[in-house]
Amino acid sequence: METDAVDFLGSPVKTVRFGGNVEEILTKYKKGDLSDYELMKNQLADPEIKDAQIISWLQEFRSCVTQLNKDHEQLIYTILRLPWIGRSQPVVLEYMMFLSNLVSAQTVYLCACLRMVVSHFTQRVRVCGEVEFSDSDDETEFPRNFDQCHQALQLIIRYVPTRCFLMPILQEKFPFIHKSPRTLECYVHNLLRVTVYIPSLQRDILELIVEKMLKLD
């Protein structure tokens, strides 16, 4: 577990982390010592993780991204589940830099990164009975959150060609027809935004939207 410490003079937040730094932990993992590795994953999965902690972890992961091969798939999936959307700007920027470094050094994770970004093309919802409710109290957050998604996607495609990988994911992630109109609206809106910076997908995306909308009738 990590803790934050702030002294009474208001000095910057410091993160106290157990288990050593990432490079040391990965070295131990190679030697068969998994204790700190599992501790690291648990700390990353903490729902109460703080911005300063996320930034600290991501900076260390970026410094050893070439070591994060397929052997560390579960660790990468844990990082991809970090709640970065809607966080402070430093967290968002650091996370985007991590994504760009990861897909450049380890293309095996490209599709996982694309799926993660596209999964944020709709608002978070909670279900009560059979009715969906927005998980946000403020819909003004949506444009900012969606902007962050598209910034991340544009950064990824700058480093790695994604056209043939992205379209199947956009199809796969299209919300089921029984989802709320707002959910469908958000997803379609974000699909159309993709056509602006990936014009080669315009026809495929428009055909997908038409196909799905016809099923609503």
Secondary structure, 3 states (H helix, E strand, C coil): CCEEECCCCCCCCEEECCCCCHHHHHHHHHCCCCHHHHHHHHHHCCCCCCHHHHHHHHHHHHHCHHHCCHHHHHHHHHHHCCCCCCCCHHHHHHHHHHHHHHHHHCHHHHHHHHHHHHHHHCCCEEEECCEEEECCCCCCHHHHHHHHHHHHHHHHHHHCCCHHHHHHHHHHCCCCCCCCHHHHHHHHHHHHHHHHHCHHHHHHHHHHHHHHHHCCC
